Amino acid sequence: MLFIGPLGGWEIAIILLIVLIIFGPSKLPQMGQALGKAIREFKKAGKELKSEVTDLNDEDEEENRRRSSKTSTSAKDDKDKENS
């Protein structure tokens, strides 16, 4: 696998020049808009996924608290029955 290091100013300029030659100046704004929309959608999807995971974790923690409180309550009831 060939490793290419960080791009410098000249490399970026050459790449932009090649893209300009291939696609022409009329297509570049459209490509930029499409890229911007794609990035926004990706970020939105990431935020939604993070929110869903957080909500699921909160629900699981709440369910675990309910179970532990029921378990401790039933354990206390069992002890009280034994002591009576």
mmCIF file as gemmi writes it, N, C-alpha and C atoms, coordinates in Angstrom:
data_model
loop_
_atom_site.group_PDB
_atom_site.id
_atom_site.type_symbol
_atom_site.label_atom_id
_atom_site.label_alt_id
_atom_site.label_comp_id
_atom_site.label_asym_id
_atom_site.label_entity_id
_atom_site.label_seq_id
_atom_site.pdbx_PDB_ins_code
_atom_site.Cartn_x
_atom_site.Cartn_y
_atom_site.Cartn_z
_atom_site.occupancy
_atom_site.B_iso_or_equiv
_atom_site.pdbx_formal_charge
_atom_site.auth_seq_id
_atom_site.auth_asym_id
_atom_site.pdbx_PDB_model_num
ATOM 1 N N . MET Axp A 1 ? 0.843 -1.169 0 1 0 ? 1 A 1
ATOM 2 C CA . MET Axp A 1 ? 0 0 0 1 0 ? 1 A 1
ATOM 3 C C . MET Axp A 1 ? 0.892 1.237 0 1 0 ? 1 A 1
ATOM 4 N N . LEU Axp A 2 ? 0.566 2.17 -0.859 1 0 ? 2 A 1
ATOM 5 C CA . LEU Axp A 2 ? 1.35 3.383 -0.992 1 0 ? 2 A 1
ATOM 6 C C . LEU Axp A 2 ? 0.824 4.445 -0.043 1 0 ? 2 A 1
ATOM 7 N N . PHE Axp A 3 ? 1.691 4.998 0.764 1 0 ? 3 A 1
ATOM 8 C CA . PHE Axp A 3 ? 1.276 6.043 1.709 1 0 ? 3 A 1
ATOM 9 C C . PHE Axp A 3 ? 1.62 7.399 1.12 1 0 ? 3 A 1
ATOM 10 N N . ILE Axp A 4 ? 0.614 8.24 1.055 1 0 ? 4 A 1
ATOM 11 C CA . ILE Axp A 4 ? 0.833 9.596 0.576 1 0 ? 4 A 1
ATOM 12 C C . ILE Axp A 4 ? 0.671 10.523 1.768 1 0 ? 4 A 1
ATOM 13 N N . GLY Axp A 5 ? 1.674 11.314 2.045 1 0 ? 5 A 1
ATOM 14 C CA . GLY Axp A 5 ? 1.665 12.207 3.195 1 0 ? 5 A 1
ATOM 15 C C . GLY Axp A 5 ? 0.689 13.361 3.028 1 0 ? 5 A 1
ATOM 16 N N . PRO Axp A 6 ? 0.69 14.26 3.968 1 0 ? 6 A 1
ATOM 17 C CA . PRO Axp A 6 ? -0.214 15.408 3.904 1 0 ? 6 A 1
ATOM 18 C C . PRO Axp A 6 ? 0.01 16.233 2.638 1 0 ? 6 A 1
ATOM 19 N N . LEU Axp A 7 ? -1.078 16.733 2.085 1 0 ? 7 A 1
ATOM 20 C CA . LEU Axp A 7 ? -0.97 17.521 0.864 1 0 ? 7 A 1
ATOM 21 C C . LEU Axp A 7 ? -0.548 18.938 1.19 1 0 ? 7 A 1
ATOM 22 N N . GLY Axp A 8 ? 0.362 19.457 0.4 1 0 ? 8 A 1
ATOM 23 C CA . GLY Axp A 8 ? 0.817 20.839 0.56 1 0 ? 8 A 1
ATOM 24 C C . GLY Axp A 8 ? 0.029 21.766 -0.344 1 0 ? 8 A 1
ATOM 25 N N . GLY Axp A 9 ? 0.409 23.014 -0.36 1 0 ? 9 A 1
ATOM 26 C CA . GLY Axp A 9 ? -0.285 24.025 -1.158 1 0 ? 9 A 1
ATOM 27 C C . GLY Axp A 9 ? -0.231 23.761 -2.644 1 0 ? 9 A 1
ATOM 28 N N . TRP Axp A 10 ? 0.953 23.36 -3.151 1 0 ? 10 A 1
ATOM 29 C CA . TRP Axp A 10 ? 1.086 23.11 -4.583 1 0 ? 10 A 1
ATOM 30 C C . TRP Axp A 10 ? 0.267 21.91 -5.013 1 0 ? 10 A 1
ATOM 31 N N . GLU Axp A 11 ? 0.25 20.875 -4.209 1 0 ? 11 A 1
ATOM 32 C CA . GLU Axp A 11 ? -0.507 19.676 -4.564 1 0 ? 11 A 1
ATOM 33 C C . GLU Axp A 11 ? -2 19.983 -4.651 1 0 ? 11 A 1
ATOM 34 N N . ILE Axp A 12 ? -2.514 20.747 -3.69 1 0 ? 12 A 1
ATOM 35 C CA . ILE Axp A 12 ? -3.931 21.113 -3.691 1 0 ? 12 A 1
ATOM 36 C C . ILE Axp A 12 ? -4.246 21.991 -4.9 1 0 ? 12 A 1
ATOM 37 N N . ALA Axp A 13 ? -3.357 22.923 -5.229 1 0 ? 13 A 1
ATOM 38 C CA . ALA Axp A 13 ? -3.559 23.797 -6.383 1 0 ? 13 A 1
ATOM 39 C C . ALA Axp A 13 ? -3.616 22.979 -7.671 1 0 ? 13 A 1
ATOM 40 N N . ILE Axp A 14 ? -2.742 22.014 -7.815 1 0 ? 14 A 1
ATOM 41 C CA . ILE Axp A 14 ? -2.721 21.174 -9.014 1 0 ? 14 A 1
ATOM 42 C C . ILE Axp A 14 ? -4.001 20.342 -9.107 1 0 ? 14 A 1
ATOM 43 N N . ILE Axp A 15 ? -4.429 19.78 -7.99 1 0 ? 15 A 1
ATOM 44 C CA . ILE Axp A 15 ? -5.667 18.999 -7.978 1 0 ? 15 A 1
ATOM 45 C C . ILE Axp A 15 ? -6.851 19.879 -8.365 1 0 ? 15 A 1
ATOM 46 N N . LEU Axp A 16 ? -6.936 21.075 -7.801 1 0 ? 16 A 1
ATOM 47 C CA . LEU Axp A 16 ? -8.035 21.988 -8.144 1 0 ? 16 A 1
ATOM 48 C C . LEU Axp A 16 ? -7.994 22.381 -9.616 1 0 ? 16 A 1
ATOM 49 N N . LEU Axp A 17 ? -6.819 22.587 -10.164 1 0 ? 17 A 1
ATOM 50 C CA . LEU Axp A 17 ? -6.688 22.926 -11.578 1 0 ? 17 A 1
ATOM 51 C C . LEU Axp A 17 ? -7.171 21.773 -12.458 1 0 ? 17 A 1
ATOM 52 N N . ILE Axp A 18 ? -6.803 20.556 -12.108 1 0 ? 18 A 1
ATOM 53 C CA . ILE Axp A 18 ? -7.248 19.381 -12.87 1 0 ? 18 A 1
ATOM 54 C C . ILE Axp A 18 ? -8.768 19.238 -12.795 1 0 ? 18 A 1
ATOM 55 N N . VAL Axp A 19 ? -9.336 19.423 -11.617 1 0 ? 19 A 1
ATOM 56 C CA . VAL Axp A 19 ? -10.791 19.342 -11.458 1 0 ? 19 A 1
ATOM 57 C C . VAL Axp A 19 ? -11.462 20.43 -12.289 1 0 ? 19 A 1
ATOM 58 N N . LEU Axp A 20 ? -10.925 21.634 -12.277 1 0 ? 20 A 1
ATOM 59 C CA . LEU Axp A 20 ? -11.48 22.736 -13.065 1 0 ? 20 A 1
ATOM 60 C C . LEU Axp A 20 ? -11.44 22.418 -14.558 1 0 ? 20 A 1
ATOM 61 N N . ILE Axp A 21 ? -10.361 21.824 -15.009 1 0 ? 21 A 1
ATOM 62 C CA . ILE Axp A 21 ? -10.234 21.471 -16.426 1 0 ? 21 A 1
ATOM 63 C C . ILE Axp A 21 ? -11.229 20.366 -16.795 1 0 ? 21 A 1
ATOM 64 N N . ILE Axp A 22 ? -11.367 19.372 -15.95 1 0 ? 22 A 1
ATOM 65 C CA . ILE Axp A 22 ? -12.247 18.24 -16.259 1 0 ? 22 A 1
ATOM 66 C C . ILE Axp A 22 ? -13.718 18.648 -16.24 1 0 ? 22 A 1
ATOM 67 N N . PHE Axp A 23 ? -14.155 19.31 -15.192 1 0 ? 23 A 1
ATOM 68 C CA . PHE Axp A 23 ? -15.579 19.59 -15.014 1 0 ? 23 A 1
ATOM 69 C C . PHE Axp A 23 ? -15.999 20.958 -15.531 1 0 ? 23 A 1
ATOM 70 N N . GLY Axp A 24 ? -15.097 21.876 -15.65 1 0 ? 24 A 1
ATOM 71 C CA . GLY Axp A 24 ? -15.437 23.208 -16.126 1 0 ? 24 A 1
ATOM 72 C C . GLY Axp A 24 ? -15.963 24.086 -15.005 1 0 ? 24 A 1
ATOM 73 N N . PRO Axp A 25 ? -15.886 25.399 -15.198 1 0 ? 25 A 1
ATOM 74 C CA . PRO Axp A 25 ? -16.284 26.319 -14.124 1 0 ? 25 A 1
ATOM 75 C C . PRO Axp A 25 ? -17.781 26.328 -13.838 1 0 ? 25 A 1
ATOM 76 N N . SER Axp A 26 ? -18.618 25.903 -14.79 1 0 ? 26 A 1
ATOM 77 C CA . SER Axp A 26 ? -20.065 25.929 -14.552 1 0 ? 26 A 1
ATOM 78 C C . SER Axp A 26 ? -20.517 24.8 -13.626 1 0 ? 26 A 1
ATOM 79 N N . LYS Axp A 27 ? -19.803 23.7 -13.609 1 0 ? 27 A 1
ATOM 80 C CA . LYS Axp A 27 ? -20.201 22.554 -12.782 1 0 ? 27 A 1
ATOM 81 C C . LYS Axp A 27 ? -19.663 22.626 -11.355 1 0 ? 27 A 1
ATOM 82 N N . LEU Axp A 28 ? -18.64 23.397 -11.114 1 0 ? 28 A 1
ATOM 83 C CA . LEU Axp A 28 ? -18.031 23.437 -9.782 1 0 ? 28 A 1
ATOM 84 C C . LEU Axp A 28 ? -18.998 23.909 -8.691 1 0 ? 28 A 1
ATOM 85 N N . PRO Axp A 29 ? -19.786 24.966 -8.901 1 0 ? 29 A 1
ATOM 86 C CA . PRO Axp A 29 ? -20.732 25.361 -7.847 1 0 ? 29 A 1
ATOM 87 C C . PRO Axp A 29 ? -21.768 24.274 -7.539 1 0 ? 29 A 1
ATOM 88 N N . GLN Axp A 30 ? -22.225 23.594 -8.577 1 0 ? 30 A 1
ATOM 89 C CA . GLN Axp A 30 ? -23.188 22.509 -8.373 1 0 ? 30 A 1
ATOM 90 C C . GLN Axp A 30 ? -22.557 21.37 -7.576 1 0 ? 30 A 1
ATOM 91 N N . MET Axp A 31 ? -21.322 21.057 -7.891 1 0 ? 31 A 1
ATOM 92 C CA . MET Axp A 31 ? -20.624 19.999 -7.159 1 0 ? 31 A 1
ATOM 93 C C . MET Axp A 31 ? -20.409 20.41 -5.704 1 0 ? 31 A 1
ATOM 94 N N . GLY Axp A 32 ? -20.083 21.676 -5.483 1 0 ? 32 A 1
ATOM 95 C CA . GLY Axp A 32 ? -19.903 22.173 -4.118 1 0 ? 32 A 1
ATOM 96 C C . GLY Axp A 32 ? -21.188 22.1 -3.315 1 0 ? 32 A 1
ATOM 97 N N . GLN Axp A 33 ? -22.302 22.464 -3.945 1 0 ? 33 A 1
ATOM 98 C CA . GLN Axp A 33 ? -23.595 22.385 -3.261 1 0 ? 33 A 1
ATOM 99 C C . GLN Axp A 33 ? -23.942 20.947 -2.917 1 0 ? 33 A 1
ATOM 100 N N . ALA Axp A 34 ? -23.72 20.052 -3.854 1 0 ? 34 A 1
ATOM 101 C CA . ALA Axp A 34 ? -24.02 18.639 -3.612 1 0 ? 34 A 1
ATOM 102 C C . ALA Axp A 34 ? -23.154 18.088 -2.479 1 0 ? 34 A 1
ATOM 103 N N . LEU Axp A 35 ? -21.892 18.477 -2.478 1 0 ? 35 A 1
ATOM 104 C CA . LEU Axp A 35 ? -20.998 18.025 -1.415 1 0 ? 35 A 1
ATOM 105 C C . LEU Axp A 35 ? -21.429 18.589 -0.063 1 0 ? 35 A 1
ATOM 106 N N . GLY Axp A 36 ? -21.817 19.865 -0.052 1 0 ? 36 A 1
ATOM 107 C CA . GLY Axp A 36 ? -22.294 20.488 1.192 1 0 ? 36 A 1
ATOM 108 C C . GLY Axp A 36 ? -23.539 19.804 1.728 1 0 ? 36 A 1
ATOM 109 N N . LYS Axp A 37 ? -24.482 19.49 0.833 1 0 ? 37 A 1
ATOM 110 C CA . LYS Axp A 37 ? -25.705 18.792 1.25 1 0 ? 37 A 1
ATOM 111 C C . LYS Axp A 37 ? -25.379 17.412 1.815 1 0 ? 37 A 1
ATOM 112 N N . ALA Axp A 38 ? -24.47 16.721 1.156 1 0 ? 38 A 1
ATOM 113 C CA . ALA Axp A 38 ? -24.088 15.387 1.615 1 0 ? 38 A 1
ATOM 114 C C . ALA Axp A 38 ? -23.462 15.444 3 1 0 ? 38 A 1
ATOM 115 N N . ILE Axp A 39 ? -22.608 16.416 3.225 1 0 ? 39 A 1
ATOM 116 C CA . ILE Axp A 39 ? -21.96 16.555 4.528 1 0 ? 39 A 1
ATOM 117 C C . ILE Axp A 39 ? -22.982 16.897 5.602 1 0 ? 39 A 1
ATOM 118 N N . ARG Axp A 40 ? -23.922 17.804 5.288 1 0 ? 40 A 1
ATOM 119 C CA . ARG Axp A 40 ? -24.976 18.158 6.256 1 0 ? 40 A 1
ATOM 120 C C . ARG Axp A 40 ? -25.837 16.953 6.595 1 0 ? 40 A 1
ATOM 121 N N . GLU Axp A 41 ? -26.221 16.174 5.593 1 0 ? 41 A 1
ATOM 122 C CA . GLU Axp A 41 ? -27.037 14.982 5.83 1 0 ? 41 A 1
ATOM 123 C C . GLU Axp A 41 ? -26.279 13.964 6.675 1 0 ? 41 A 1
ATOM 124 N N . PHE Axp A 42 ? -24.992 13.81 6.41 1 0 ? 42 A 1
ATOM 125 C CA . PHE Axp A 42 ? -24.184 12.871 7.177 1 0 ? 42 A 1
ATOM 126 C C . PHE Axp A 42 ? -24.113 13.295 8.639 1 0 ? 42 A 1
ATOM 127 N N . LYS Axp A 43 ? -23.89 14.593 8.878 1 0 ? 43 A 1
ATOM 128 C CA . LYS Axp A 43 ? -23.835 15.095 10.251 1 0 ? 43 A 1
ATOM 129 C C . LYS Axp A 43 ? -25.183 14.925 10.939 1 0 ? 43 A 1
ATOM 130 N N . LYS Axp A 44 ? -26.272 15.205 10.215 1 0 ? 44 A 1
ATOM 131 C CA . LYS Axp A 44 ? -27.627 15.067 10.773 1 0 ? 44 A 1
ATOM 132 C C . LYS Axp A 44 ? -27.896 13.609 11.16 1 0 ? 44 A 1
ATOM 133 N N . ALA Axp A 45 ? -27.528 12.688 10.284 1 0 ? 45 A 1
ATOM 134 C CA . ALA Axp A 45 ? -27.724 11.273 10.57 1 0 ? 45 A 1
ATOM 135 C C . ALA Axp A 45 ? -26.885 10.844 11.776 1 0 ? 45 A 1
ATOM 136 N N . GLY Axp A 46 ? -25.677 11.36 11.878 1 0 ? 46 A 1
ATOM 137 C CA . GLY Axp A 46 ? -24.821 11.033 13.024 1 0 ? 46 A 1
ATOM 138 C C . GLY Axp A 46 ? -25.414 11.537 14.327 1 0 ? 46 A 1
ATOM 139 N N . LYS Axp A 47 ? -25.966 12.755 14.308 1 0 ? 47 A 1
ATOM 140 C CA . LYS Axp A 47 ? -26.593 13.308 15.513 1 0 ? 47 A 1
ATOM 141 C C . LYS Axp A 47 ? -27.83 12.501 15.907 1 0 ? 47 A 1
ATOM 142 N N . GLU Axp A 48 ? -28.635 12.102 14.908 1 0 ? 48 A 1
ATOM 143 C CA . GLU Axp A 48 ? -29.832 11.31 15.191 1 0 ? 48 A 1
ATOM 144 C C . GLU Axp A 48 ? -29.452 9.957 15.778 1 0 ? 48 A 1
ATOM 145 N N . LEU Axp A 49 ? -28.44 9.334 15.21 1 0 ? 49 A 1
ATOM 146 C CA . LEU Axp A 49 ? -27.986 8.04 15.716 1 0 ? 49 A 1
ATOM 147 C C . LEU Axp A 49 ? -27.484 8.166 17.149 1 0 ? 49 A 1
ATOM 148 N N . LYS Axp A 50 ? -26.707 9.205 17.409 1 0 ? 50 A 1
ATOM 149 C CA . LYS Axp A 50 ? -26.193 9.425 18.755 1 0 ? 50 A 1
ATOM 150 C C . LYS Axp A 50 ? -27.339 9.651 19.736 1 0 ? 50 A 1
ATOM 151 N N . SER Axp A 51 ? -28.338 10.409 19.315 1 0 ? 51 A 1
ATOM 152 C CA . SER Axp A 51 ? -29.498 10.676 20.158 1 0 ? 51 A 1
ATOM 153 C C . SER Axp A 51 ? -30.259 9.384 20.464 1 0 ? 51 A 1
ATOM 154 N N . GLU Axp A 52 ? -30.455 8.545 19.451 1 0 ? 52 A 1
ATOM 155 C CA . GLU Axp A 52 ? -31.161 7.283 19.661 1 0 ? 52 A 1
ATOM 156 C C . GLU Axp A 52 ? -30.394 6.368 20.607 1 0 ? 52 A 1
ATOM 157 N N . VAL Axp A 53 ? -29.091 6.298 20.449 1 0 ? 53 A 1
ATOM 158 C CA . VAL Axp A 53 ? -28.278 5.448 21.325 1 0 ? 53 A 1
ATOM 159 C C . VAL Axp A 53 ? -28.347 5.962 22.758 1 0 ? 53 A 1
ATOM 160 N N . THR Axp A 54 ? -28.279 7.273 22.921 1 0 ? 54 A 1
ATOM 161 C CA . THR Axp A 54 ? -28.368 7.864 24.257 1 0 ? 54 A 1
ATOM 162 C C . THR Axp A 54 ? -29.72 7.568 24.888 1 0 ? 54 A 1
ATOM 163 N N . ASP Axp A 55 ? -30.798 7.701 24.1 1 0 ? 55 A 1
ATOM 164 C CA . ASP Axp A 55 ? -32.132 7.403 24.613 1 0 ? 55 A 1
ATOM 165 C C . ASP Axp A 55 ? -32.253 5.943 25.03 1 0 ? 55 A 1
ATOM 166 N N . LEU Axp A 56 ? -31.711 5.036 24.217 1 0 ? 56 A 1
ATOM 167 C CA . LEU Axp A 56 ? -31.769 3.611 24.555 1 0 ? 56 A 1
ATOM 168 C C . LEU Axp A 56 ? -30.98 3.322 25.829 1 0 ? 56 A 1
ATOM 169 N N . ASN Axp A 57 ? -29.824 3.956 25.978 1 0 ? 57 A 1
ATOM 170 C CA . ASN Axp A 57 ? -29.028 3.761 27.188 1 0 ? 57 A 1
ATOM 171 C C . ASN Axp A 57 ? -29.768 4.277 28.414 1 0 ? 57 A 1
ATOM 172 N N . ASP Axp A 58 ? -30.433 5.436 28.275 1 0 ? 58 A 1
ATOM 173 C CA . ASP Axp A 58 ? -31.201 5.985 29.39 1 0 ? 58 A 1
ATOM 174 C C . ASP Axp A 58 ? -32.345 5.057 29.773 1 0 ? 58 A 1
ATOM 175 N N . GLU Axp A 59 ? -33.031 4.487 28.753 1 0 ? 59 A 1
ATOM 176 C CA . GLU Axp A 59 ? -34.12 3.558 29.032 1 0 ? 59 A 1
ATOM 177 C C . GLU Axp A 59 ? -33.605 2.305 29.727 1 0 ? 59 A 1
ATOM 178 N N . ASP Axp A 60 ? -32.456 1.79 29.281 1 0 ? 60 A 1
ATOM 179 C CA . ASP Axp A 60 ? -31.872 0.603 29.907 1 0 ? 60 A 1
ATOM 180 C C . ASP Axp A 60 ? -31.49 0.879 31.357 1 0 ? 60 A 1
ATOM 181 N N . GLU Axp A 61 ? -30.903 2.041 31.61 1 0 ? 61 A 1
ATOM 182 C CA . GLU Axp A 61 ? -30.526 2.384 32.982 1 0 ? 61 A 1
ATOM 183 C C . GLU Axp A 61 ? -31.757 2.509 33.869 1 0 ? 61 A 1
ATOM 184 N N . GLU Axp A 62 ? -32.824 3.102 33.348 1 0 ? 62 A 1
ATOM 185 C CA . GLU Axp A 62 ? -34.063 3.235 34.12 1 0 ? 62 A 1
ATOM 186 C C . GLU Axp A 62 ? -34.655 1.863 34.412 1 0 ? 62 A 1
ATOM 187 N N . GLU Axp A 63 ? -34.644 0.983 33.423 1 0 ? 63 A 1
ATOM 188 C CA . GLU Axp A 63 ? -35.159 -0.376 33.624 1 0 ? 63 A 1
ATOM 189 C C . GLU Axp A 63 ? -34.315 -1.114 34.657 1 0 ? 63 A 1
ATOM 190 N N . ASN Axp A 64 ? -33.005 -0.959 34.616 1 0 ? 64 A 1
ATOM 191 C CA . ASN Axp A 64 ? -32.134 -1.601 35.603 1 0 ? 64 A 1
ATOM 192 C C . ASN Axp A 64 ? -32.412 -1.065 37.009 1 0 ? 64 A 1
ATOM 193 N N . ARG Axp A 65 ? -32.673 0.234 37.126 1 0 ? 65 A 1
ATOM 194 C CA . ARG Axp A 65 ? -33.004 0.81 38.435 1 0 ? 65 A 1
ATOM 195 C C . ARG Axp A 65 ? -34.31 0.23 38.958 1 0 ? 65 A 1
ATOM 196 N N . ARG Axp A 66 ? -35.299 0.105 38.058 1 0 ? 66 A 1
ATOM 197 C CA . ARG Axp A 66 ? -36.583 -0.472 38.483 1 0 ? 66 A 1
ATOM 198 C C . ARG Axp A 66 ? -36.41 -1.901 38.953 1 0 ? 66 A 1
ATOM 199 N N . ARG Axp A 67 ? -35.651 -2.672 38.199 1 0 ? 67 A 1
ATOM 200 C CA . ARG Axp A 67 ? -35.421 -4.074 38.575 1 0 ? 67 A 1
ATOM 201 C C . ARG Axp A 67 ? -34.709 -4.176 39.918 1 0 ? 67 A 1
ATOM 202 N N . SER Axp A 68 ? -33.681 -3.34 40.106 1 0 ? 68 A 1
ATOM 203 C CA . SER Axp A 68 ? -32.921 -3.419 41.353 1 0 ? 68 A 1
ATOM 204 C C . SER Axp A 68 ? -33.775 -2.968 42.536 1 0 ? 68 A 1
ATOM 205 N N . SER Axp A 69 ? -34.634 -1.984 42.328 1 0 ? 69 A 1
ATOM 206 C CA . SER Axp A 69 ? -35.495 -1.551 43.434 1 0 ? 69 A 1
ATOM 207 C C . SER Axp A 69 ? -36.542 -2.609 43.74 1 0 ? 69 A 1
ATOM 208 N N . LYS Axp A 70 ? -37.074 -3.296 42.725 1 0 ? 70 A 1
ATOM 209 C CA . LYS Axp A 70 ? -38.029 -4.377 42.955 1 0 ? 70 A 1
ATOM 210 C C . LYS Axp A 70 ? -37.35 -5.53 43.669 1 0 ? 70 A 1
ATOM 211 N N . THR Axp A 71 ? -36.122 -5.831 43.261 1 0 ? 71 A 1
ATOM 212 C CA . THR Axp A 71 ? -35.381 -6.923 43.87 1 0 ? 71 A 1
ATOM 213 C C . THR Axp A 71 ? -35.08 -6.612 45.329 1 0 ? 71 A 1
ATOM 214 N N . SER Axp A 72 ? -34.654 -5.402 45.61 1 0 ? 72 A 1
ATOM 215 C CA . SER Axp A 72 ? -34.337 -5.054 46.986 1 0 ? 72 A 1
ATOM 216 C C . SER Axp A 72 ? -35.607 -5.002 47.835 1 0 ? 72 A 1
ATOM 217 N N . THR Axp A 73 ? -36.724 -4.568 47.257 1 0 ? 73 A 1
ATOM 218 C CA . THR Axp A 73 ? -37.994 -4.535 47.992 1 0 ? 73 A 1
ATOM 219 C C . THR Axp A 73 ? -38.463 -5.943 48.291 1 0 ? 73 A 1
ATOM 220 N N . SER Axp A 74 ? -38.39 -6.846 47.317 1 0 ? 74 A 1
ATOM 221 C CA . SER Axp A 74 ? -38.828 -8.224 47.549 1 0 ? 74 A 1
ATOM 222 C C . SER Axp A 74 ? -37.889 -8.931 48.512 1 0 ? 74 A 1
ATOM 223 N N . ALA Axp A 75 ? -36.615 -8.594 48.5 1 0 ? 75 A 1
ATOM 224 C CA . ALA Axp A 75 ? -35.669 -9.186 49.439 1 0 ? 75 A 1
ATOM 225 C C . ALA Axp A 75 ? -35.996 -8.73 50.856 1 0 ? 75 A 1
ATOM 226 N N . LYS Axp A 76 ? -36.362 -7.465 51.03 1 0 ? 76 A 1
ATOM 227 C CA . LYS Axp A 76 ? -36.743 -6.959 52.339 1 0 ? 76 A 1
ATOM 228 C C . LYS Axp A 76 ? -38.021 -7.642 52.818 1 0 ? 76 A 1
ATOM 229 N N . ASP Axp A 77 ? -38.976 -7.838 51.893 1 0 ? 77 A 1
ATOM 230 C CA . ASP Axp A 77 ? -40.222 -8.511 52.259 1 0 ? 77 A 1
ATOM 231 C C . ASP Axp A 77 ? -39.95 -9.946 52.695 1 0 ? 77 A 1
ATOM 232 N N . ASP Axp A 78 ? -39.045 -10.634 51.983 1 0 ? 78 A 1
ATOM 233 C CA . ASP Axp A 78 ? -38.682 -11.999 52.353 1 0 ? 78 A 1
ATOM 234 C C . ASP Axp A 78 ? -38.05 -12.04 53.73 1 0 ? 78 A 1
ATOM 235 N N . LYS Axp A 79 ? -37.188 -11.091 54.052 1 0 ? 79 A 1
ATOM 236 C CA . LYS Axp A 79 ? -36.544 -11.035 55.369 1 0 ? 79 A 1
ATOM 237 C C . LYS Axp A 79 ? -37.582 -10.787 56.453 1 0 ? 79 A 1
ATOM 238 N N . ASP Axp A 80 ? -38.521 -9.864 56.16 1 0 ? 80 A 1
ATOM 239 C CA . ASP Axp A 80 ? -39.568 -9.575 57.139 1 0 ? 80 A 1
ATOM 240 C C . ASP Axp A 80 ? -40.423 -10.803 57.392 1 0 ? 80 A 1
ATOM 241 N N . LYS Axp A 81 ? -40.726 -11.58 56.346 1 0 ? 81 A 1
ATOM 242 C CA . LYS Axp A 81 ? -41.527 -12.797 56.51 1 0 ? 81 A 1
ATOM 243 C C . LYS Axp A 81 ? -40.771 -13.825 57.338 1 0 ? 81 A 1
ATOM 244 N N . GLU Axp A 82 ? -39.472 -13.938 57.129 1 0 ? 82 A 1
ATOM 245 C CA . GLU Axp A 82 ? -38.666 -14.889 57.886 1 0 ? 82 A 1
ATOM 246 C C . GLU Axp A 82 ? -38.585 -14.488 59.353 1 0 ? 82 A 1
ATOM 247 N N . ASN Axp A 83 ? -38.486 -13.2 59.612 1 0 ? 83 A 1
ATOM 248 C CA . ASN Axp A 83 ? -38.352 -12.716 60.988 1 0 ? 83 A 1
ATOM 249 C C . ASN Axp A 83 ? -39.677 -12.778 61.747 1 0 ? 83 A 1
ATOM 250 N N . SER Axp A 84 ? -40.798 -12.862 61.054 1 0 ? 84 A 1
ATOM 251 C CA . SER Axp A 84 ? -42.105 -12.865 61.719 1 0 ? 84 A 1
ATOM 252 C C . SER Axp A 84 ? -42.461 -14.187 62.277 1 0 ? 84 A 1
